[in-house]
């Protein structure tokens, strides 16, 4: 198995791990290349696996730079939560050998394609050919595609519709369209639901809506979401995974739909969704009373007076 390594060299612990790992892979004649700059084109690499040393942000960047190339990503978490980069620095080398032997599961994660059309583009945008011809910006997103108000941070007005249906007008600070993989990221912070990674859905979550009745909506992942920037600020921006971005002008439209290419992700066989949610987010954890043990083996929960 030929391994291409993507490393977040800003982390000292990653640098230490990278040195030993590249020495080992080179000796075994399995090293296909190393990217520690974060901007290498990964769409043409000759590798069977991309090993990502960093965190979820580093993995998101690598997924986008693969540009649809169906090479599995194996994320090693040197960051904080690590929902996507699910292997720890202590265990990944053992699992790398297991992956070479075909003993690790590889899942297909849904991704988004976000496009921006100029104000003078035709309105029949559900046709993929029309979108490709007119768009001035396009990016893939594994987690989410987000419109945010930006400076001077006044409320913006958006018109949103799904699958060609008439749009609804919305005032607020923006909107998040997330995949199931991204439902535990910005989406959950804005009050959106947690979706299981294998659910065929997208979540549309408003950011600080100026309406008590505008709640998050879950739609099919076969849907096309159209958002028109009716009234925006000078700094209003469209982001994909918080990394690729472009400013939005009044009258421009954003088209968000499922990407033609899924992202292949090597799964840690010891991780389970419910346990990960409980451990990483302290999900559904109640107060800890005197004499009771913590469900995570820690004593950092609040104590009853």
C-alpha positions as CSV (number, residue, x, y, z in Angstrom):
1,X,0.0,0.0,0.0
2,X,1.5,3.3,-1.1
3,X,0.9,6.1,1.5
4,X,0.8,9.8,0.9
5,X,1.2,11.8,4.1
6,X,-0.5,15.2,4.7
7,X,0.8,16.8,7.9
8,X,-0.1,19.9,9.8
9,X,3.5,21.1,10.4
10,X,2.3,23.9,12.7
11,X,1.9,21.3,15.5
12,X,5.2,20.3,17.2
13,X,3.8,16.8,18.0
14,X,3.0,16.3,14.3
15,X,6.5,17.1,13.3
16,X,7.9,14.5,15.7
17,X,5.5,11.8,14.5
18,X,6.1,12.7,10.8
19,X,9.9,12.2,11.1
20,X,9.6,8.7,12.4
21,X,6.8,7.8,10.1
22,X,8.4,8.9,6.9
23,X,11.6,7.0,7.8
24,X,9.6,3.9,8.3
25,X,7.5,4.2,5.2
26,X,10.6,5.0,3.1
27,X,12.4,2.0,4.4
28,X,9.4,-0.2,3.4
29,X,9.2,1.6,0.0
30,X,5.6,2.6,0.7
31,X,6.0,6.4,0.9
32,X,4.3,8.1,-2.0
33,X,4.9,11.7,-1.0
34,X,4.6,14.2,1.8
35,X,2.7,17.5,2.0
36,X,3.4,19.7,5.0
37,X,2.5,23.0,3.3
38,X,-1.2,22.4,3.1
39,X,-1.6,23.5,-0.5
40,X,-0.3,20.6,-2.6
41,X,-2.6,19.3,-5.4
42,X,-3.7,15.9,-4.3
43,X,-5.8,15.1,-7.3
44,X,-2.9,13.5,-9.2
45,X,-1.0,11.6,-6.5
46,X,-0.1,8.0,-7.1
47,X,-1.1,6.5,-3.7
48,X,-3.5,4.0,-2.2
49,X,-4.1,6.0,1.0
50,X,-3.8,9.6,2.2
51,X,-2.7,9.6,5.8
52,X,-3.6,12.9,7.5
53,X,-1.7,14.0,10.6
54,X,-3.4,16.9,12.3
55,X,-7.1,17.2,13.0
56,X,-10.5,17.6,11.3
57,X,-9.5,20.8,9.7
58,X,-6.4,19.2,8.1
59,X,-8.6,16.3,6.9
60,X,-11.2,18.7,5.4
61,X,-8.5,20.5,3.5
62,X,-7.1,17.2,2.1
63,X,-10.5,16.0,1.1
64,X,-11.2,19.2,-0.9
65,X,-7.8,19.0,-2.6
66,X,-8.4,15.5,-3.7
67,X,-11.0,17.1,-6.0
68,X,-13.2,13.9,-6.1
69,X,-10.3,11.5,-6.4
70,X,-11.4,8.2,-4.8
71,X,-8.4,7.7,-2.5
72,X,-9.3,6.8,1.1
73,X,-8.4,9.3,3.9
74,X,-7.1,8.1,7.3
75,X,-7.2,10.9,9.9
76,X,-4.9,10.9,12.9
77,X,-6.2,13.4,15.5
78,X,-3.6,15.8,17.0
79,X,-6.3,18.4,17.6
80,X,-9.3,18.5,20.0
81,X,-12.5,16.7,19.0
82,X,-11.5,14.5,16.0
83,X,-14.9,13.4,14.6
84,X,-13.4,12.8,11.2
85,X,-9.8,12.2,12.2
86,X,-10.7,9.3,14.5
87,X,-7.4,7.6,15.1
88,X,-5.2,8.6,18.0
89,X,-1.4,9.2,17.6
90,X,-0.7,6.2,19.8
91,X,-2.8,3.7,17.8
92,X,-2.7,4.7,14.2
93,X,0.5,2.8,13.1
94,X,-1.0,-0.5,14.3
95,X,-4.2,0.3,12.4
96,X,-2.2,1.2,9.3
97,X,-0.9,-2.3,9.2
98,X,-4.5,-3.6,9.7
99,X,-5.7,-1.4,6.8
100,X,-3.0,-2.8,4.5
101,X,-4.4,-6.3,5.4
102,X,-7.9,-5.1,4.5
103,X,-9.2,-5.4,8.0
104,X,-10.5,-1.8,8.5
105,X,-13.8,-0.4,7.3
106,X,-13.9,2.4,4.7
107,X,-17.1,4.5,4.6
108,X,-18.4,6.7,1.9
109,X,-19.2,10.2,3.3
110,X,-21.5,12.5,1.4
111,X,-20.0,15.8,0.3
112,X,-21.5,19.1,-1.1
113,X,-20.8,21.1,-4.2
114,X,-21.3,24.8,-3.6
115,X,-21.5,27.2,-6.6
116,X,-22.0,31.0,-6.8
117,X,-23.8,32.4,-9.9
118,X,-23.7,36.1,-10.9
119,X,-26.9,38.1,-10.6
120,X,-27.4,38.0,-14.4
121,X,-27.3,34.2,-14.7
122,X,-30.5,32.5,-15.9
123,X,-33.0,31.5,-13.3
124,X,-33.2,27.8,-14.5
125,X,-30.4,26.7,-12.3
126,X,-31.4,23.2,-11.3
127,X,-29.9,22.0,-14.6
128,X,-26.3,21.0,-13.8
129,X,-25.0,22.0,-17.2
130,X,-26.4,25.5,-16.7
131,X,-24.8,25.8,-13.3
132,X,-21.4,24.7,-14.6
133,X,-21.5,27.2,-17.5
134,X,-22.5,30.2,-15.4
135,X,-20.8,29.8,-12.0
136,X,-18.0,32.1,-11.0
137,X,-17.0,30.1,-7.9
138,X,-17.3,26.4,-7.0
139,X,-15.9,24.3,-4.2
140,X,-16.5,21.0,-2.6
141,X,-17.4,20.7,1.2
142,X,-17.4,17.6,3.3
143,X,-18.8,19.3,6.4
144,X,-20.9,22.4,5.4
145,X,-21.5,25.3,3.0
146,X,-22.2,28.5,4.9
147,X,-23.4,32.1,4.1
148,X,-22.4,34.5,6.9
149,X,-23.3,38.1,7.2
150,X,-19.8,39.6,7.7
151,X,-19.0,43.2,8.4
152,X,-20.6,45.6,9.2
153,X,-22.6,42.7,10.8
154,X,-26.1,44.0,10.1
155,X,-28.8,41.4,9.4
156,X,-28.9,40.2,5.8
157,X,-31.8,39.1,3.7
158,X,-31.8,35.8,1.9
159,X,-34.3,34.0,-0.4
160,X,-34.2,30.2,0.0
161,X,-35.8,27.5,-2.0
162,X,-35.4,23.8,-2.6
163,X,-35.7,21.9,-5.9
164,X,-37.1,24.9,-7.8
165,X,-39.9,25.6,-5.4
166,X,-40.5,29.3,-4.6
167,X,-38.1,30.6,-2.0
168,X,-38.9,31.9,1.4
169,X,-37.6,35.3,2.6
170,X,-35.3,35.2,5.6
171,X,-33.6,37.8,7.8
172,X,-30.7,36.9,10.0
173,X,-27.0,36.3,10.2
174,X,-26.8,33.7,7.5
175,X,-27.5,30.0,6.9
176,X,-25.7,26.6,7.1
177,X,-26.2,23.7,4.8
178,X,-24.5,20.7,6.3
179,X,-23.9,17.1,5.5
180,X,-24.5,14.3,8.1
181,X,-20.7,14.3,8.6
182,X,-20.8,18.1,9.3
183,X,-23.9,18.0,11.5
184,X,-21.7,17.9,14.6
185,X,-19.7,21.0,13.5
186,X,-21.0,24.5,13.0
187,X,-24.5,23.1,12.5
188,X,-24.9,21.8,16.0
189,X,-23.5,25.1,17.5
190,X,-26.3,26.9,15.6
191,X,-29.0,24.6,17.1
192,X,-29.2,22.1,14.2
193,X,-29.8,18.4,14.6
194,X,-27.2,15.6,14.8
195,X,-27.5,13.3,11.8
196,X,-26.0,9.8,11.6
197,X,-23.3,9.7,8.9
198,X,-25.2,7.2,6.8
199,X,-28.4,9.2,6.6
200,X,-29.2,10.4,3.1
201,X,-30.0,13.9,4.1
202,X,-28.8,17.5,4.2
203,X,-29.6,19.9,7.1
204,X,-30.5,23.6,6.5
205,X,-29.9,25.6,9.7
206,X,-30.5,29.4,10.0
207,X,-28.0,31.4,11.9
208,X,-29.7,33.7,14.4
209,X,-32.9,34.1,12.4
210,X,-35.1,37.2,13.1
211,X,-38.0,34.8,13.6
212,X,-38.9,32.4,16.3
213,X,-40.6,30.1,13.8
214,X,-37.7,29.6,11.4
215,X,-36.3,26.2,12.6
216,X,-33.7,23.9,11.0
217,X,-35.0,21.7,8.2
218,X,-33.7,18.3,7.0
219,X,-34.1,17.6,3.3
220,X,-33.1,14.8,1.0
221,X,-29.5,14.7,-0.1
222,X,-30.8,14.6,-3.7
223,X,-32.2,18.1,-3.3
224,X,-30.8,21.2,-4.8
225,X,-30.8,24.2,-2.4
226,X,-31.0,27.7,-4.0
227,X,-30.2,30.8,-2.0
228,X,-30.4,34.3,-3.4
229,X,-28.5,37.1,-1.7
230,X,-31.3,39.7,-1.7
231,X,-29.7,42.2,0.6
232,X,-26.2,41.6,2.0
233,X,-23.3,43.4,3.8
234,X,-20.0,44.4,2.2
235,X,-18.4,41.5,4.0
236,X,-21.0,38.8,3.4
237,X,-19.2,35.7,2.5
238,X,-19.9,32.1,1.2
239,X,-17.6,29.5,2.9
240,X,-17.1,25.8,2.2
241,X,-15.8,23.9,5.2
242,X,-14.6,27.3,6.6
243,X,-11.7,27.2,4.2
244,X,-12.6,28.0,0.6
245,X,-14.6,31.2,0.3
246,X,-15.8,34.1,-1.8
247,X,-17.6,37.4,-1.1
248,X,-21.3,37.6,-2.1
249,X,-22.9,40.6,-3.8
250,X,-26.6,41.5,-3.8
251,X,-28.5,39.5,-6.4
252,X,-26.0,36.7,-6.6
253,X,-27.2,33.1,-6.1
254,X,-25.7,30.2,-4.3
255,X,-26.5,26.6,-5.5
256,X,-25.8,23.8,-3.0
257,X,-26.3,20.2,-3.8
258,X,-24.7,16.8,-3.2
259,X,-21.3,16.4,-4.9
260,X,-21.0,13.8,-7.6
261,X,-18.1,12.3,-5.6
262,X,-18.2,11.0,-2.1
263,X,-15.2,11.1,0.2
264,X,-13.8,7.8,1.3
265,X,-12.9,7.7,5.0
266,X,-11.1,5.0,6.9
267,X,-13.1,4.4,10.1
268,X,-11.6,3.5,13.5
269,X,-13.2,0.1,14.4
270,X,-13.2,1.0,18.1
271,X,-15.2,4.2,17.6
272,X,-19.0,4.1,17.9
273,X,-21.2,7.0,17.1
274,X,-23.1,7.2,20.3
275,X,-20.0,6.8,22.5
276,X,-18.2,9.4,20.4
277,X,-21.0,11.9,20.9
278,X,-21.1,11.2,24.6
279,X,-17.3,11.5,25.1
280,X,-16.5,14.3,22.7
281,X,-19.5,16.5,23.3
282,X,-20.5,15.4,26.8
283,X,-23.8,14.6,25.1
284,X,-26.8,14.0,27.5
285,X,-24.5,14.0,30.5
286,X,-26.3,14.9,33.7
287,X,-24.9,16.3,37.0
288,X,-22.6,14.1,39.0
289,X,-23.5,13.7,42.6
290,X,-21.2,12.9,45.5
291,X,-20.2,9.3,45.6
292,X,-21.1,8.6,42.0
293,X,-18.5,7.7,39.3
294,X,-18.2,9.7,36.1
295,X,-19.5,7.9,33.0
296,X,-16.2,8.7,31.4
297,X,-13.9,7.7,34.2
298,X,-13.3,11.3,35.2
299,X,-14.2,13.4,38.2
300,X,-14.7,16.7,36.4
301,X,-18.5,16.8,36.4
302,X,-20.3,19.3,38.7
303,X,-20.7,18.1,42.2
304,X,-23.9,18.5,44.2
305,X,-23.4,21.0,47.1
